[in-house]
């Protein structure tokens, strides 16, 4: 059996309980050594075999999975953050399906949520934004034409932009073309939730300067939108005294 497990954004205690339990029971762990906090390997049992996928090709990873599964061993494939977001797990799952190998998935906390926690941020403020767009700039991996940064920026929603720190100058241009202003709030979070995390609240127009001045070239997430630095928002109707739910009746106003 192969278990795909989300390691979370960085902090060791942000892996899920299920993920931790699977690590503790695993006979084999294949982890993304370039991104996953190596301290998570402290959860492994004695005798567990560990492979660093940063030094392996896809075929080599799959061969380990197949060989160890044939030996009746439990394999954990430990991915950074939440594997369903830029995790390249589909190609592994399809290969396992073709080989008749069973697998399952355990979700993890993605970097955008780790970053929000670090900033005590809510992406979905009433009358400001009710949507979060998770996307990336085009690099070695192509992005469909309908999913450009410029096209998403037209919505004016909260945005979490992955894998784009080395392309911030172009990113800024695309954001502004799409409708964000230079003064639109933005944030740059390096290694969100790690011990050496760095976080900066800035603006779209200053993103490049902040990254350059602080030597941040990779392993960072970029957040954009008015929700990042906003005080003029409406309170949620859910807890308003004049709002009824299936659990609470609206309270009638009383006048003396």
C-alpha positions as CSV (number, residue, x, y, z in Angstrom):
1,X,0.0,0.0,0.0
2,X,1.2,3.5,-0.9
3,X,0.1,6.5,1.2
4,X,0.4,10.0,-0.3
5,X,0.8,12.3,2.7
6,X,0.8,16.1,2.8
7,X,3.6,17.2,5.1
8,X,2.1,20.7,5.7
9,X,3.8,24.0,5.0
10,X,6.9,23.5,7.2
11,X,6.3,23.5,10.9
12,X,6.6,19.9,12.2
13,X,3.5,20.1,14.3
14,X,1.3,21.2,11.3
15,X,1.2,17.7,9.8
16,X,-2.2,16.1,10.4
17,X,-2.7,13.5,13.1
18,X,-3.4,10.9,10.3
19,X,-0.3,11.9,8.5
20,X,1.8,11.6,11.6
21,X,0.4,8.2,12.4
22,X,1.2,7.0,8.9
23,X,4.8,8.2,9.2
24,X,5.1,6.3,12.5
25,X,3.9,3.1,11.0
26,X,5.6,3.3,7.6
27,X,8.2,0.7,6.5
28,X,9.4,3.0,3.7
29,X,9.3,6.8,3.4
30,X,9.9,8.7,0.1
31,X,10.1,12.4,0.9
32,X,10.6,15.5,-1.1
33,X,13.9,16.5,0.5
34,X,14.2,19.8,-1.3
35,X,11.0,21.1,0.3
36,X,9.8,18.9,3.2
37,X,11.1,19.7,6.7
38,X,13.5,16.8,7.5
39,X,12.5,17.0,11.2
40,X,9.3,15.1,10.1
41,X,11.5,12.1,9.7
42,X,11.9,12.0,13.5
43,X,8.5,10.4,13.5
44,X,9.7,7.3,11.7
45,X,10.1,4.0,13.4
46,X,13.4,2.1,13.8
47,X,14.3,0.3,10.6
48,X,12.2,2.5,8.3
49,X,13.9,2.9,4.9
50,X,14.1,6.6,3.7
51,X,14.5,7.8,0.2
52,X,15.0,11.5,-0.8
53,X,13.0,12.0,-4.0
54,X,14.9,15.3,-4.7
55,X,17.7,13.1,-5.9
56,X,15.5,10.7,-7.9
57,X,13.6,10.6,-11.2
58,X,9.9,9.7,-11.4
59,X,10.8,6.2,-12.7
60,X,13.1,5.7,-9.8
61,X,10.5,6.8,-7.3
62,X,7.9,4.5,-8.9
63,X,10.4,1.6,-8.9
64,X,10.9,1.9,-5.1
65,X,7.1,2.0,-4.6
66,X,6.5,-1.1,-6.8
67,X,9.4,-3.1,-5.3
68,X,8.5,-2.3,-1.7
69,X,4.8,-2.9,-2.3
70,X,5.6,-6.4,-3.7
71,X,7.5,-7.1,-0.5
72,X,4.4,-6.3,1.4
73,X,5.7,-3.1,3.0
74,X,3.8,0.1,3.7
75,X,5.1,3.1,1.8
76,X,4.6,6.8,2.6
77,X,5.1,9.3,-0.2
78,X,5.6,12.5,1.7
79,X,4.9,15.6,-0.3
80,X,5.2,19.2,0.8
81,X,2.1,21.2,1.8
82,X,-1.1,19.8,0.3
83,X,-0.2,17.2,-2.4
84,X,-3.2,18.1,-4.6
85,X,-1.7,21.6,-5.3
86,X,1.4,21.5,-7.5
87,X,2.3,18.1,-6.0
88,X,2.7,16.1,-9.3
89,X,0.8,13.2,-7.7
90,X,-1.6,12.3,-10.5
91,X,1.2,10.9,-12.7
92,X,2.3,8.7,-9.7
93,X,-1.2,7.5,-9.0
94,X,-1.9,6.7,-12.6
95,X,1.3,4.6,-12.7
96,X,0.3,2.8,-9.5
97,X,-3.2,2.1,-10.9
98,X,-1.7,0.6,-14.0
99,X,0.5,-1.6,-11.8
100,X,-2.4,-2.7,-9.7
101,X,-1.0,-1.1,-6.5
102,X,-3.4,0.3,-4.0
103,X,-2.9,3.9,-2.7
104,X,-4.7,6.5,-0.7
105,X,-4.3,10.2,0.1
106,X,-4.0,12.2,3.3
107,X,-4.4,16.0,2.9
108,X,-2.0,18.6,4.3
109,X,-2.0,22.3,5.2
110,X,-1.0,24.2,2.1
111,X,1.5,27.1,2.2
112,X,-1.3,29.7,1.5
113,X,-3.0,28.7,4.7
114,X,0.2,28.5,6.7
115,X,1.0,32.0,5.4
116,X,-2.5,33.3,6.4
117,X,-2.0,31.9,9.9
118,X,1.4,33.6,10.2
119,X,-0.2,36.9,9.2
120,X,-3.5,36.4,11.2
121,X,-5.2,36.9,7.9
122,X,-8.7,36.1,6.5
123,X,-8.9,35.9,2.7
124,X,-12.7,36.1,2.5
125,X,-13.9,39.3,4.1
126,X,-17.5,40.3,3.4
127,X,-17.7,43.1,0.8
128,X,-14.0,42.9,0.1
129,X,-13.4,39.4,-1.3
130,X,-15.3,36.1,-1.1
131,X,-12.9,34.2,-3.3
132,X,-9.3,32.9,-3.1
133,X,-7.5,32.3,-6.4
134,X,-4.6,29.8,-6.1
135,X,-2.3,30.1,-9.1
136,X,1.3,30.5,-10.4
137,X,3.3,32.3,-13.1
138,X,4.3,30.3,-16.1
139,X,7.8,28.9,-15.8
140,X,9.1,25.5,-16.9
141,X,5.6,24.2,-16.4
142,X,3.2,25.8,-18.9
143,X,0.0,27.6,-17.8
144,X,-3.1,27.5,-19.9
145,X,-3.7,30.8,-21.8
146,X,-7.1,31.2,-20.0
147,X,-5.3,31.1,-16.6
148,X,-2.8,33.9,-16.9
149,X,-2.1,36.1,-13.9
150,X,-3.6,39.1,-15.9
151,X,-6.9,37.3,-16.4
152,X,-7.2,36.2,-12.8
153,X,-6.3,39.7,-11.6
154,X,-9.4,41.1,-13.3
155,X,-11.5,39.5,-10.6
156,X,-9.9,41.7,-7.9
157,X,-10.2,38.7,-5.5
158,X,-7.6,37.5,-2.9
159,X,-4.8,35.7,-4.7
160,X,-2.2,33.2,-3.5
161,X,0.6,32.9,-6.0
162,X,3.0,29.9,-5.8
163,X,6.3,29.1,-7.5
164,X,6.8,32.6,-8.8
165,X,9.3,34.3,-6.5
166,X,12.0,34.4,-9.2
167,X,9.5,36.0,-11.6
168,X,8.2,38.9,-9.4
169,X,9.0,41.7,-11.9
170,X,6.9,40.0,-14.6
171,X,4.3,39.0,-12.0
172,X,3.9,42.6,-10.9
173,X,3.4,43.7,-14.5
174,X,0.7,41.1,-15.1
175,X,-1.1,42.0,-11.8
176,X,-1.2,45.7,-12.8
177,X,-2.3,44.9,-16.4
178,X,-5.2,42.9,-14.9
179,X,-6.5,45.7,-12.7
180,X,-4.7,45.7,-9.4
181,X,-3.0,49.1,-8.7
182,X,0.5,49.5,-7.5
183,X,-0.9,50.3,-4.1
184,X,-2.9,47.1,-3.8
185,X,-1.9,45.3,-0.6
186,X,0.5,42.4,-1.0
187,X,2.5,40.1,1.1
188,X,5.7,38.0,0.6
189,X,6.2,35.1,3.0
190,X,9.4,33.1,2.9
191,X,9.2,29.6,4.2
192,X,5.8,30.1,5.9
193,X,5.6,28.4,9.4
194,X,9.3,27.3,9.3
195,X,11.6,28.5,12.2
196,X,13.4,30.8,9.7
197,X,10.2,32.2,8.3
198,X,10.3,35.8,7.0
199,X,7.1,37.8,6.2
200,X,6.6,41.2,4.7
201,X,3.4,43.2,4.2
202,X,3.9,45.5,1.2
203,X,2.2,46.5,-2.0
204,X,2.0,45.1,-5.5
205,X,4.3,47.9,-6.7
206,X,7.0,47.1,-4.1
207,X,7.0,43.3,-4.2
208,X,10.1,43.2,-6.4
209,X,12.1,45.6,-4.2
210,X,11.1,43.7,-1.0
211,X,12.2,40.4,-2.5
212,X,15.5,41.9,-3.8
213,X,16.4,43.8,-0.7
214,X,15.8,40.7,1.5
215,X,17.5,38.2,-0.8
216,X,14.4,36.2,-1.3
217,X,14.6,34.2,-4.6
218,X,12.6,31.0,-3.9
219,X,10.6,29.1,-1.4
220,X,8.2,31.9,-0.9
221,X,4.5,32.5,-1.5
222,X,3.0,35.8,-2.7
223,X,-0.4,37.0,-1.5
224,X,-2.3,39.8,-3.2
225,X,-5.6,41.6,-2.5
226,X,-7.4,44.1,-0.4
227,X,-8.1,41.5,2.3
228,X,-4.4,41.5,3.3
229,X,-4.5,45.0,4.8
230,X,-8.2,46.0,5.3
231,X,-10.1,47.5,8.1
232,X,-13.2,48.7,6.2
233,X,-15.1,45.4,5.9
234,X,-18.6,44.3,6.9
235,X,-19.1,41.8,9.7
236,X,-20.4,38.4,8.9
237,X,-24.1,38.1,8.9
238,X,-23.9,34.7,10.5
239,X,-23.6,36.1,14.0
240,X,-25.7,39.2,13.6
241,X,-28.5,39.3,16.2
242,X,-31.2,39.9,13.6
243,X,-30.0,36.9,11.5
244,X,-31.8,33.5,11.9
245,X,-30.2,30.2,11.3
246,X,-31.4,26.6,11.9
247,X,-29.7,26.8,15.3
248,X,-30.7,30.3,16.4
249,X,-33.7,32.6,16.0
250,X,-33.1,36.2,15.2
251,X,-33.5,38.4,18.3
252,X,-36.3,41.1,18.1
253,X,-35.2,44.6,18.8
254,X,-36.6,46.1,22.0
255,X,-37.3,49.8,22.5
256,X,-37.9,51.6,25.8
